[in-house]
Amino acid sequence: MLRRDFLRHAGLLAGTAPALGALAPAIRNQRDRIFVRERRRTFDPTSWSDIRDQFALTRSRIHMASFLLASHPRPVAEAIERHRKGFDEDPSTYWHDHFQSAEPAVREAIGTYLDADPAHIALTDSTTMGLGLVYNGLVLQPGQEILTTPHGHWSTIESLNLCAKRSSAKINTVALYDDPAETSVDMVVRRMRSSITDRTRVLAVTWVHSSTGVKLPISEMADALDDINAGREKEERVLFCVDGVHGLGIEDVTVGELGCDFLMAGTHKWMFGPRGTGLIWGRADAWDALDPIIPTFGPSVGVWIGALPPDTPYITPGTVHTPGGFHSFEHRWAVGEAFQFHLAIGKSRVQTRIHDLNTRTKEALASLPHVRLHTPMSASLSAGIICFDVRGHEPTAVVDHLRRRDIVASTTPYRETYARLAPSLLNTEREIDRTIDAIAELS
Ligand SMILES: Cc1ncc(COP(=O)(O)O)c(C=O)c1O
């Protein structure tokens, strides 16, 4: 990154636009291009079959585990290809021409989707990277503790272990439910409340558990935390940190409605973003509690080399907490298209469709006498993941059986493992019925 580039892009070079505000048109142009491309699309975002046609996903199988890693829909694939071509033709020029406008455009698209200030969005490569950065960047005072649950993913548990090693913070664990199928909002909130002490500084949870399919009532938990935090100094507030990867791209909520302090999520699962992308969103007054772990690039470097004033408005929590280094930019810069894709379909329609397909699947599974459903039936306590057991068959045997019928399912990667289905926007009612018929054969 050259001093000249900062000057040129910030409009400070002699003979170019005179003000820092010159960056704004560049961002607007980038956004306009996103919308123009959306308008040129031939797919009808109200048609589920048109939406399915946007994916190169093979038709020879039924995809009941597509949440694991996204297949790129056409707008995302095209954006990746466009950036890849530019980089392959002339990496240096392409990067210099886009590095200051591309990420702001991505943040804008995410901000629109989450109803969040783009300044408070950091870009990552995965959920795991976001969890690692947040849990290891937390500034903890001696004696302060972390409260977590046994329901989270390895990436949360190990990030917290690494944090505890470094800071000697104590980690406490509370089971928010025993039998996932019997989870209730009251039970979760009550157990959470009763485990928070004066020393609890961090509550680290997962929105939708890939271990059981339970969706935690995040906003009800946030309300209860508001009561607890009301009597605390800022440095002692309980920070509510959420691994949101299996809620993002399904639930029709904004970050304000969720009410947490930090949301970490990969954008390469339910969001259909480019593989190897993710985000951290932080509440405006929560970022102070976090130190960056990996040096950022972007405007901070501009200040370092003296090309931007120290108080440049381009330095935000979102840029400071975005790890630097050169990335697979053709993927990162195409994240905005995934959020636009969801917005074109409509957040509310996405939520309704995924919940409808999941309810259909759960009701059918529950009607099979040899199947035990572990995920709650209620849409308020579940989202897109369904965990179940088939009497007399190991979960891997169930998945193998389905595989032989060209149905791709998965098992939960946890000590206690279940068979798992994840009906998504890429499935039809017929596919679900075929999957249920295949499971019925195991009686
Ligand atoms: C709840 C949960 N969190 C985090 C991860 C890891 O996600 P990523 O691959 O984006 O790091 C997974 C994996 O699927 C998961 O299920």
The ligand as an ORCA input file, in Angstrom:
! r2SCAN-3c Opt
* xyz 0 1
  C     -22.486    -23.099     15.943
  C     -21.275    -23.065     15.068
  N     -20.366    -22.103     15.263
  C     -19.257    -22.012     14.510
  C     -19.017    -22.892     13.483
  C     -17.795    -22.723     12.651
  O     -18.142    -21.895     11.579
  P     -17.052    -21.319     10.599
  O     -16.741    -22.420      9.642
  O     -17.718    -20.164      9.927
  O     -15.875    -20.925     11.399
  C     -19.949    -23.913     13.224
  C     -19.757    -24.857     12.113
  O     -20.624    -25.207     11.371
  C     -21.091    -24.012     14.050
  O     -22.004    -24.983     13.870
*
